[in-house]
Each structure stands twice: as C-alpha cells, then as structure tokens.
C-alpha cells in the first residue's frame, strides 16, 4: 500500500487522502476546485527518486497537497524517466478517480501535470506523452502550467 505524506497531517493512505480532499471541499462549497496529479524524478547515487503528488486546488484561495516518494533502480535515459513519470501519474489518477467514484464524486475531474515542455531537453517528448495521457481520458498540462509535477513533486525529489 502506498503511503502519502501531507505536510500538515503526516502519513496517509490514498483513502485517507480522498477523505481529506472531500472534507477540504466541504469547508467552502462556494468555490471551484481542481484535482491535479503530477510526478517528477531525480537520479541519485542510490537510484532514481520518483515522487507523485496530488493537489487539491481551491481556485483563488490556496490548496493542499500530498505526495508519495519511492526509489527505483537508476534510470539514465531521460525518455524512459519521463514515460515512467507519466505512467505513475496515470496510474495514480486512475486510483484517485476510483476512490472518488466510491464516495459518489465521480463528477470531479482529475488533471495530469507532466514534467515536459516546449523548451529544453523534453520538447521532443511533448506530443507522445500528452497523447498517452489524453488518450487515457485525462486532461494534460505541460510546463509552465504543470505545477503538480514541476513544482510540488519536484520539491520532494531531492
């Protein structure tokens, strides 16, 4: 079972994360919300650190986030790392949607943020990776609009 970490609440499993998200939404029903999922990685001496993040964004009024961290064997290829990050985000978004559905909130959409952009080393991968996400039924965001991957997950990879 995956353990997520909340900066304000400590360790949680995915069901507890979903419960916390729904409680957070119920505190202010007058605002719109977005659920964002993204992953990032960083190669290190022990292997490659992968972090997946879930953000509940109360539009115009902050949010909360939760993250899961794991170390895998070292992956040197940037292409492999990006596709693995995307597959982690996709799997997490699927799980999250299943839990939301169990709680009667299948109306909530999950957006996947990718750590790729039109500038830099990942520009060649944008079409393929976004196609994989969109083809799976999720909206995809890339840099500079992919804060779940490029800001939150990135913060916890090092």
Secondary structure in CASP SS format (residue, H / E / C, confidence):
PFRMAT SS
TARGET T0000
AUTHOR 0000-0000-0000
METHOD secondary structure of the structure
MODEL  1
X C 1.00
X C 1.00
X C 1.00
X E 1.00
X E 1.00
X E 1.00
X C 1.00
X C 1.00
X C 1.00
X E 1.00
X E 1.00
X E 1.00
X C 1.00
X H 1.00
X H 1.00
X H 1.00
X H 1.00
X H 1.00
X H 1.00
X H 1.00
X H 1.00
X H 1.00
X H 1.00
X H 1.00
X H 1.00
X H 1.00
X H 1.00
X C 1.00
X C 1.00
X C 1.00
X C 1.00
X C 1.00
X E 1.00
X E 1.00
X E 1.00
X E 1.00
X E 1.00
X E 1.00
X E 1.00
X E 1.00
X E 1.00
X E 1.00
X E 1.00
X E 1.00
X C 1.00
X C 1.00
X E 1.00
X E 1.00
X E 1.00
X E 1.00
X E 1.00
X E 1.00
X E 1.00
X E 1.00
X E 1.00
X E 1.00
X E 1.00
X E 1.00
X C 1.00
X C 1.00
X C 1.00
X C 1.00
X E 1.00
X E 1.00
X E 1.00
X E 1.00
X E 1.00
X E 1.00
X E 1.00
X E 1.00
X E 1.00
X E 1.00
X C 1.00
X C 1.00
X C 1.00
X C 1.00
X C 1.00
X H 1.00
X H 1.00
X H 1.00
X H 1.00
X H 1.00
X H 1.00
X H 1.00
X H 1.00
X H 1.00
X H 1.00
X H 1.00
X H 1.00
X H 1.00
X H 1.00
X H 1.00
X H 1.00
X H 1.00
X H 1.00
X H 1.00
X H 1.00
X H 1.00
X H 1.00
X H 1.00
X H 1.00
X H 1.00
X C 1.00
X C 1.00
X C 1.00
X C 1.00
X C 1.00
X C 1.00
X C 1.00
X E 1.00
X E 1.00
X E 1.00
X E 1.00
X C 1.00
X C 1.00
X C 1.00
X C 1.00
X C 1.00
X C 1.00
X C 1.00
X C 1.00
X C 1.00
X H 1.00
X H 1.00
X H 1.00
X H 1.00
X H 1.00
X H 1.00
X H 1.00
X H 1.00
X H 1.00
X H 1.00
X H 1.00
X H 1.00
X H 1.00
X C 1.00
X C 1.00
X C 1.00
X E 1.00
X E 1.00
X E 1.00
X C 1.00
X C 1.00
X C 1.00
X C 1.00
X C 1.00
X H 1.00
X H 1.00
X H 1.00
X H 1.00
X H 1.00
X H 1.00
X H 1.00
X H 1.00
X H 1.00
X C 1.00
X C 1.00
X C 1.00
END
